[in-house]
């Protein structure tokens, strides 16, 4: 692995941790601030909405600047608002900080994908990009469980504070290890925004947002599902999240291999269908501890196996706007984060049990299957492998 790519992996780790750790420390925030689980779920939605707003806006505005400078500025914003999340006194102020913390998320990955392509050896662009996104899966495997442990053993404020420190470390790594690449001289905001003229792009964003909303309806409320339905002691949540993270790590690898061998729309449809089945089984068997443990791994794998096919779908519709398209993929996932957390919260507010969000997630994933079939029938476009289809500005 090239040293110059390490800052991108570290940044992906920090971003993945702040995106997903709130699910693990949900009970701690609930007790500390005297709010309900659905209200804490809104913190997840607020972060996701920050990603949606920040991804296209920041990429479009900053695309003509040197990439290392952009990445450092984005990580500075990330560090400040995660640090402020750790010290906010009440629910309202914390909600605002979570929104602001999400602003640099999608832009970091959008710019980072292009940078990884520039730094990669010939023919290794997709592998270089995967190293950046590996930070997300490693965060779920190690960072989120550790952050959950800190939240339980000390305070959820310690968790957010440690994420801010990771942001500082990423800024230092960017300064020391990443070369000062020149800005993209061909950057044109109006040309970049032209991607939104295509109906196919909007449909892919809808598939990403609604389909992956199934993952977040389940995962946003995984802590109470583990404790209150499966009866697993709260102190063991960390280890269950390790299982989820391991599933995500494995699923990300397998999804990438599938995307290399199968047209991306077909792969996405099959994997969304797998998510439907998986979430129904999760809900139906949640009261049995062994089944909960097995299905937590399977559900994590099913969910993150979508990452590569969805990324290929977005990038094949880029029309020369790869940086913006890459950020739109992240925006779509985080619209799904907001939709899933909100839909799961609605079932709880209606008085249903903690298995209901998983059923809601299965419904969202099923809508994603239908939308993908519509894409395949009415908006066909040849799809190849990741390495063939993802191109980068130089």
C-alpha positions, 0 to 999 in steps of 0.5 A: 500500500502506498504511503500517500494513500494512508491519509485517505484510509485514515480519513475514511476510518474517522468518517465511518466511525462518526457516521455509525457510532451513534447507533452503538451509543444510542442508549447512553445519549438517551439516558444522558440527555433524557430523550427517547430512542427515536429522538436519538435516531434523529441525530443519525438523520441530522448527520446524514442530511449534512452529508447530503447537503455538503457533498455536492455543494462543497465539491462543486465549490472547491473542485478547482483548488488543489486536492490536498488543500481541499481534503485538509479543509474538509477534515478541519471542518470535520474535526471542529464539529465532532469536537463540539458534538462532545461538549454540547449541553443539550439535545438541540445543540447536539442535533445541530452539531451532528448536521454540521459534522456531516457536511464534509463527509461526501465531499471528502470521499468525492475528492479522495476518489479522484486523488486515489486515482491520480496516485494509483499505479497504472490499471490500479485505480479501482484498488486504490479507491477501495483502500479509501473505502476500506476505512469505512469497513474497518471503522465498523469492525474496530472503531465503532465497537471501541467507540461504543465501549467508551460510550458505555464505560465513560461517556458518549462525549468521550466517543465524539472527542476521540473522533475529533482526535482522529480528524486531527491525525488525518490532517497531519497525515495529509500534510506529511504523506500526500503529495501536493497534486495540482488542481484540476484545471478543467473544473467547471461548476456548470459542466459538473452540475450538468450531471443532474440533467440525466433521469438515470442519475436521479433514479440511481440516487433514488435506488441508493437512498431508498434501497440502502435505507433498509440497512439504516432502518435496522442498524440505527436501532440495533442497540435496543434490538440487541438488548431489549429483544434478544436479551443480550447484556448491554455490556456486550453490545460492542462485541455484537457490533464487531460481528456487524463490522466483520460482516460489512468488511466481508460483504464489501469485498464480495460485493466488489468481486460480484461487481467485477463479474456482473453488470452493476444493475443486476448485481444491485438488484440481487443484493437488494433482494438479499437484503429484503430476505435478510432483514425479514429473517433478522426481525423474525428470529431476533428473540433468539440470541444465537440467531441474532448473532448470526444474522447480525453478521449476515445483515452487515454483509448483505448491506455493505455488499451493495457499495461497489455495484452502487458506486459503479452505477453512479460513476458510469453516469458521470459524463466527465464529472467523476468527483461530483458523481462520487460524492453523489454516491455518498449523498445517496447512501446518507439520504438512505441513512436519514430515511432509514433512521426516520422510518424505523423511528416512526414504527417505534413512535407508533408503539411497535416493538424493536423488531419493527424497524427491521421490517420497515427496512425490508420494505425499503429494500424491496422498493429499491429492488423495484426501482433497479428493475425499472432502471434496467428496463427503461434506462439501460446502459452498458456496464463493465467492471469497476476498473473499466468504468471508473475514470479519473480527472488528471 
